[in-house]
Amino acid sequence: MSNASGTIDFPIDETQRRMEVIKVNSPGFMLFARNLQKELRNFQAKSDSEEKQQITKSDQLMGNFLMEFLTRAFPQDGILMEEQEPVVGKSDFRWVVDPVDGSMNFIKGLPMYAVAIGLEHRETPVSGIVLVPALEDVYFAILGEGATKNGDSVFPSVTDDLTRSIFTPNLPTKRANHIQEIMADLTALITYARSIRRSGSVVLDLCWIAEGCLDGLWEKSVKHWDLCATSVILGEAGGKITDFQGKHYWTGNPEIVATNGFLHDSIIKVLKQARSNIGLN
């Protein structure tokens, strides 16, 4: 199903009730995350496999905490969460959760990580909350109600010229087989854009686009739990998200371009030209 624009019929009262429970408990979620990061960052990985194990451990421990809360608070709802077995619910609602986005940052002790909690109704994202524990920031949106950060409305930038734009680039973890394409993209955007930034968390980057700190991003390896909450937040703020061809974003699509809206056509055009230059569509 699409998370799209247009009228979507969903029970707003039940959605608001669920999200209010999450908002009220957000300080506890963020405290748990901060304490977990302190505990795990003391581990000194001596190999790539040890580092990956620590990343998985962080997702699992934070996930266990959130899973226990959600199953207790909403026993009828489904749950889809990274590093957890899916829960098939009896209601039309499903929680889609990324316990720690920016896991490498998390285990290194860096503050750029986020907890994304999205809510679907009949497979359509209808609400989302993103917690940034190190900064104590809370991004929130429900379809049709706008987007907020710490209770204040947020909006994307009004930058409409690529030469004034700041983008975050696509740098997937496993990139050896795509390096030609990645370098073509980077070369093209660096040529036109003012600068690039990368936090290491696509969830955080999308929220920063929603509030106008960044102007856009392109990614090839995003997961459903990265986008369920953030697609609602960005869309409600006034931004835009599509696939690499500029077609409407559908949940589950791993390739996205997300912008403030004003620059969307321009970045799509630049990316298409970059791929054409190296023989890719």
Buried (B, 14 or more C-beta within 10 A) or exposed (E): EBBBEEEBEBEBEBBBEBBEBBBEEBEEBBEBBBEBBEEBBEBEBEEEEEBEBBBEBBBBBBBBBBBEBBBEEBEEBBBBBBBBEEBEBEEBBBBBBBBBBBBBBBBBEBBBBBBBBBBBBEBBBBBBBBBBBBEEBBBBBBBEBBBBBEEEEBBBBEBEEBEEBBBBBBBBEEBEEBEEBBEBBBEBBEEBBBEBBBBBBBBBBBBBBBBBBBBBBBBBBBBBBBBBBBBBBBBBBBBBBBBBEBEBBEBEBBBBBBBBBBBBEBBBEBBBEBBEEEEEE
